[in-house]
Amino acid sequence: MEHLELFLKSIFIDNMVFATFLGMCSYLAVSKKVNTAVGLGAAVIFVLAITVPLNWLLDQYLLQPGALAWLGAEYADYDLSFLSFIMFIATIATMVQLVEIVVEKFSPSLYNSLGIFLPLIAVNCAILGGSLFMQSREIPSLGLATTYGVGSGIGWFLAILAIAAIREKIRYSNVPPALRGLGITFIITGLMAIGFMSFGGMLTGGDEEAPQEEKAVKVDSKDEKEVLANNIKVNE
């Protein structure tokens, strides 16, 4: 249940694009065609699914204060957290290079369509943001870190796929000249972000608050009975 909750939250509630607006450069530049958006979205899912758990291992066994205790008691006081950005980016760059080699080998047309934005995944703030959010939220296990990475990638994939499909259709619409291009794209993105905000209550119910409300009502009714009883005694 914990994995499912984190998975759904990372897709719909904490969506990288619509909740934190990370990775907007690739989101806007590569969302003109659905085919290109699907290719880049799949690459982002792969990179996040690999780098977030890898960076979790680095954080747990190398970077956190006292993480080097497994090497011996004399290393327990070492704090390498200042290397987090460098280590995280190095891991991401390695995975992006692997993705670039695979895409160029098996899909040259997609590689040419993505252009400079495929290697730029290495500096995509959504990719680094996934690892930093994992670190700041103190995800407790490797499995949950993997779930969070996959969910975050799928959330970014859904965002770029949705805007690409809309932008393909909107070419045939009568958009005012002042809003054509990025103008209408930003407006649509804002509307979709508002729509995704509605998922905020998907995993938070009011079941826990209901007993408190009932208790408050019972207390109030009890007080009213005591007041009525006192009034009757006074009248008598």
C-alpha positions as CSV (number, residue, x, y, z in Angstrom):
1,M,0.0,0.0,0.0
2,E,2.9,2.3,0.8
3,H,4.4,1.8,-2.7
4,L,1.0,2.4,-4.4
5,E,0.4,5.6,-2.5
6,L,3.9,6.9,-3.3
7,F,3.5,5.9,-6.9
8,L,0.2,7.7,-7.3
9,K,1.4,10.8,-5.5
10,S,4.5,11.1,-7.6
11,I,2.4,10.9,-10.8
12,F,-0.6,13.0,-10.0
13,I,-0.1,15.1,-6.8
14,D,3.6,15.8,-6.9
15,N,3.9,15.9,-10.7
16,M,7.3,17.3,-11.8
17,V,5.7,19.6,-14.3
18,F,2.4,20.7,-12.9
19,A,3.3,20.8,-9.2
20,T,6.9,22.0,-9.2
21,F,7.3,23.2,-12.9
22,L,10.6,21.4,-13.3
23,G,11.9,20.3,-16.7
24,M,10.0,23.1,-18.5
25,C,12.7,23.7,-21.2
26,S,12.4,20.2,-22.6
27,Y,8.7,20.1,-21.9
28,L,8.1,23.2,-24.1
29,A,10.7,22.5,-26.8
30,V,10.1,18.9,-27.6
31,S,6.3,18.8,-27.2
32,K,5.4,19.9,-30.8
33,K,4.9,16.3,-32.0
34,V,3.6,13.3,-30.1
35,N,6.2,10.9,-31.5
36,T,9.0,13.0,-30.3
37,A,7.4,13.6,-26.9
38,V,6.9,9.9,-26.4
39,G,10.6,9.2,-27.1
40,L,11.8,11.9,-24.7
41,G,9.3,10.9,-22.1
42,A,10.4,7.2,-22.2
43,A,14.0,8.3,-21.9
44,V,13.1,10.5,-18.8
45,I,11.3,7.5,-17.2
46,F,14.4,5.3,-17.7
47,V,16.8,7.8,-16.4
48,L,14.7,8.6,-13.3
49,A,14.0,4.9,-12.6
50,I,17.8,4.2,-12.6
51,T,19.3,7.4,-11.1
52,V,16.9,7.9,-8.1
53,P,17.6,4.4,-6.5
54,L,21.4,4.7,-7.4
55,N,21.5,8.1,-5.8
56,W,19.6,6.7,-2.8
57,L,22.4,4.2,-2.3
58,L,25.0,6.9,-2.6
59,D,23.2,9.0,-0.1
60,Q,22.7,6.2,2.4
61,Y,26.2,4.6,2.3
62,L,28.4,7.5,1.3
63,L,27.1,11.0,1.6
64,Q,25.0,11.3,4.7
65,P,26.6,12.2,8.0
66,G,27.9,9.0,9.5
67,A,27.1,7.0,6.4
68,L,30.7,5.7,6.2
69,A,30.4,3.9,9.5
70,W,30.3,0.6,7.6
71,L,34.0,1.2,6.8
72,G,34.9,1.4,10.5
73,A,34.4,3.3,13.6
74,E,37.1,5.9,12.6
75,Y,35.0,6.9,9.6
76,A,31.7,7.4,11.5
77,D,32.2,11.2,12.0
78,Y,32.7,11.9,8.3
79,D,30.1,14.1,6.5
80,L,30.3,14.1,2.7
81,S,26.9,15.7,2.1
82,F,28.6,18.6,0.4
83,L,29.3,16.3,-2.5
84,S,25.7,15.5,-3.1
85,F,25.2,17.7,-6.2
86,I,28.4,16.5,-7.8
87,M,27.7,12.8,-7.2
88,F,24.1,13.0,-8.2
89,I,24.9,14.8,-11.5
90,A,27.7,12.4,-12.3
91,T,25.3,9.5,-11.9
92,I,22.7,11.2,-14.1
93,A,25.2,12.1,-16.8
94,T,26.3,8.5,-17.0
95,M,22.8,7.2,-17.4
96,V,22.0,9.9,-20.0
97,Q,25.0,8.9,-22.0
98,L,23.9,5.3,-22.0
99,V,20.4,6.3,-23.1
100,E,21.9,8.5,-25.9
101,I,24.0,5.6,-27.2
102,V,21.0,3.2,-27.2
103,V,18.7,5.7,-28.9
104,E,21.2,6.5,-31.6
105,K,21.8,2.8,-32.2
106,F,18.2,1.6,-32.4
107,S,16.3,4.7,-33.5
108,P,18.3,7.2,-35.5
109,S,15.2,9.1,-36.6
110,L,14.2,9.7,-33.0
111,Y,17.8,10.6,-32.1
112,N,17.7,13.3,-34.9
113,S,14.3,14.5,-33.8
114,L,15.3,15.0,-30.2
115,G,18.5,16.7,-31.2
116,I,20.3,18.6,-28.4
117,F,17.6,17.9,-25.9
118,L,18.5,14.2,-25.5
119,P,22.0,14.9,-24.0
120,L,20.4,17.9,-22.1
121,I,18.5,15.4,-20.0
122,A,21.7,15.3,-17.9
123,V,21.1,18.9,-16.8
124,N,17.3,18.6,-16.8
125,C,16.2,20.0,-13.5
126,A,13.4,17.4,-13.3
127,I,16.0,14.6,-13.3
128,L,18.1,16.2,-10.6
129,G,14.9,17.3,-8.7
130,G,13.9,13.6,-8.4
131,S,17.1,12.7,-6.6
132,L,17.0,15.9,-4.4
133,F,13.3,15.3,-3.5
134,M,14.2,11.7,-2.6
135,Q,16.9,13.0,-0.3
136,S,15.0,15.8,1.3
137,R,11.9,13.6,1.9
138,E,14.1,10.9,3.5
139,I,12.6,8.0,1.5
140,P,13.4,5.1,3.8
141,S,14.1,2.2,1.4
142,L,15.6,1.3,-1.9
143,G,12.3,-0.1,-3.1
144,L,10.4,3.1,-2.3
145,A,13.1,5.2,-4.0
146,T,12.7,3.1,-7.2
147,T,8.9,3.5,-7.0
148,Y,9.3,7.2,-6.6
149,G,11.7,7.4,-9.5
150,V,9.4,5.5,-11.9
151,G,6.3,7.4,-10.7
152,S,8.0,10.8,-11.2
153,G,9.2,9.7,-14.7
154,I,5.7,8.6,-15.6
155,G,4.2,11.9,-14.3
156,W,6.6,13.9,-16.5
157,F,5.8,11.6,-19.5
158,L,2.1,12.1,-19.1
159,A,2.6,15.9,-18.9
160,I,4.7,16.2,-22.1
161,L,2.4,13.6,-23.9
162,A,-0.7,15.6,-23.0
163,I,0.7,19.0,-24.1
164,A,2.1,17.4,-27.3
165,A,-1.3,16.0,-28.3
166,I,-3.0,19.3,-27.6
167,R,-0.4,21.3,-29.5
168,E,-0.9,19.0,-32.5
169,K,-4.7,19.6,-32.5
170,I,-4.4,23.3,-31.7
171,R,-2.6,24.0,-35.0
172,Y,-6.0,23.8,-36.7
173,S,-7.7,26.1,-34.2
174,N,-8.2,29.8,-34.6
175,V,-5.9,31.0,-31.9
176,P,-5.5,34.8,-31.5
177,P,-2.2,35.9,-33.1
178,A,-0.8,37.3,-29.9
179,L,-1.2,33.9,-28.1
180,R,0.1,31.6,-30.8
181,G,3.2,29.5,-30.0
182,L,4.4,29.6,-26.4
183,G,1.6,31.9,-25.2
184,I,-1.2,29.5,-25.6
185,T,1.1,26.6,-24.5
186,F,1.7,28.4,-21.1
187,I,-2.0,29.0,-20.7
188,I,-2.9,25.3,-21.4
189,T,-0.1,24.2,-19.1
190,G,-1.6,26.4,-16.3
191,L,-5.1,25.0,-16.9
192,M,-3.7,21.4,-16.8
193,A,-1.8,22.2,-13.6
194,I,-5.1,23.5,-12.0
195,G,-6.7,20.2,-13.1
196,F,-3.9,18.1,-11.5
197,M,-4.4,20.1,-8.3
198,S,-7.7,18.4,-7.9
199,F,-5.9,15.1,-7.3
200,G,-4.5,16.6,-4.1
201,G,-7.3,15.1,-2.0
202,M,-7.1,11.7,-3.8
203,L,-5.1,10.0,-1.0
204,T,-6.3,12.1,1.9
205,G,-9.7,11.3,3.3
206,G,-11.7,12.7,6.1
207,D,-12.3,9.4,7.9
208,E,-9.9,10.3,10.7
209,E,-11.6,13.7,11.4
210,A,-15.1,12.2,11.4
211,P,-14.9,10.7,14.9
212,Q,-13.6,14.0,16.3
213,E,-16.5,15.8,14.8
214,E,-18.9,13.2,16.2
215,K,-17.3,13.5,19.6
216,A,-17.6,17.3,19.5
217,V,-21.3,16.9,18.7
218,K,-21.8,14.5,21.5
219,V,-20.1,16.8,24.0
220,D,-22.3,19.7,22.8
221,S,-25.5,17.7,23.2
222,K,-24.4,16.6,26.7
223,D,-23.7,20.2,27.7
224,E,-27.1,21.2,26.4
225,K,-28.8,18.5,28.5
226,E,-27.0,19.7,31.6
227,V,-28.1,23.2,30.9
228,L,-31.7,22.1,30.5
229,A,-31.5,20.1,33.7
230,N,-30.2,23.0,35.6
231,N,-32.9,25.3,34.3
232,I,-35.6,22.8,35.3
233,K,-34.1,22.6,38.8
234,V,-34.0,26.4,39.1
235,N,-37.6,26.7,37.9
236,E,-38.7,24.1,40.4
